[in-house]
């Protein structure tokens, strides 16, 4: 049983006799507490999709739920569902657009290293690789002579994701993006 401070995003925990997926974690350190951090977690019930916000002390013990991670690749979109294919046995996994709204912006047909999180034989979330490669659809023109300095400009990817890129990057460039920090890491 891990402590609340050891729980990561997309972990599955058992809480109030339900299996919940941790979608977001915000750590705070209230003043006047002797080293006691608080972890506010946004939880989603894997069966009903209901969300709950819960706050845990860093020392609270939580039960991890039984889950499986299967490597998969993005296949196609069918209405509000995104379909992923298992990389080994080609099992299709149907995920609702709302359940993976944050991750959709990093996915295209070429994205490798995606894992589907399965709880009780039901696909409930996806985990992205540490970095993905996307093509810039639109950004301000590159500035001749601009270096890779700290000055940045917004760029829109083909998936709709908007991130800050250095001034010397232009439309059509394929770049690498850190999926955790939502930051540009380099050209491909």
C-alpha positions, -999 to +999 in steps of 0.1 A: +000+000+000+016+032-011+013+066+006-007+094-010+026+111-018+037+081-039+006+080-061+010+092-097-014+104-124-034+076-141-029+053-111-059+032-101-069+032-065-096+016-044-115+044-026-150+041-009-153+005-023-150+018-058-121+016-083-110+052-092-085+065-117-064+095-106-067+121-133-050+151-117-029+157-086-022+191-070+003+192-041+000+220-015+019+228+017-004+248+040+015+272+063+017+263+099+017+226+094+049+207+104+059+194+070+025+180+062+018+182+025-017+178+012-025+160-021-058+171-038-067+144-063-093+144-090-107+109-092-129+093-118-150+061-111-141+035-138-176+021-139-198+052-138-174+079-149-184+100-119-158+124-107-148+132-071-122+156-056-105+142-025-077+156-004-052+132+013-024+139+038+010+128+024+011+099+049-024+085+042-022+049+029-041+041-003-049+008-019-039+003-055-065-013-077-057-042-099-051-028-134-034-039-166-015-018-191-015-030-227+006-014-255-017-001-282-018+021-312-044+047-322-067+033-349-096+056-357-124+079-343-160+068-343-182+097-331-173+104-295-152+072-292-115+068-299-105+033-309-071+019-301-058-015-312-038-038-290-002-041-304-001-079-297-035-094-303-053-066-321-081-063-296-099-030-301-103-007-271-130+019-272-125+050-250-149+079-247-135+113-258-142+129-224-122+102-206-090+110-226-096+147-235-061+158-223-043+130-240-060+134-274-040+165-282-008+144-282-021+116-304-019+111-342-016+080-364+022+079-360+023+081-321+042+051-307+043+039-271+007+044-261-006+022-233-042+015-226-051+012-189-076-016-183-094-022-150-118-051-146-116-058-184-127-023-192-104+003-209-105+034-187-075+056-197-044+059-218-008+066-209+013+086-233+050+081-239+074+106-223+077+124-256+058+125-289+065+139-323+040+163-339+040+186-369+034+223-365+004+234-385+005+271-378+029+296-361+043+331-367+070+332-394+105+323-382+128+352-376+159+351-397+190+349-374+169+340-344+188+316-321+174+290-298+172+315-270+146+319-243+123+340-266+093+319-277+061+321-298+029+300-298+026+272-323-005+251-331+001+214-339-019+194-364-038+178-334-049+212-320-023+214-292-008+248-286+026+251-271+055+276-269+083+271-294+116+290-300+114+318-326+135+299-352+109+271-356+085+275-385+052+260-398+056+224-412+085+216-388+082+182-370+091+187-333+094+166-301+071+175-272+074+164-235+039+151-227+042+156-189+053+193-190+037+202-224+070+217-235+090+218-267+121+196-264+136+198-299+133+193-337+131+159-351 
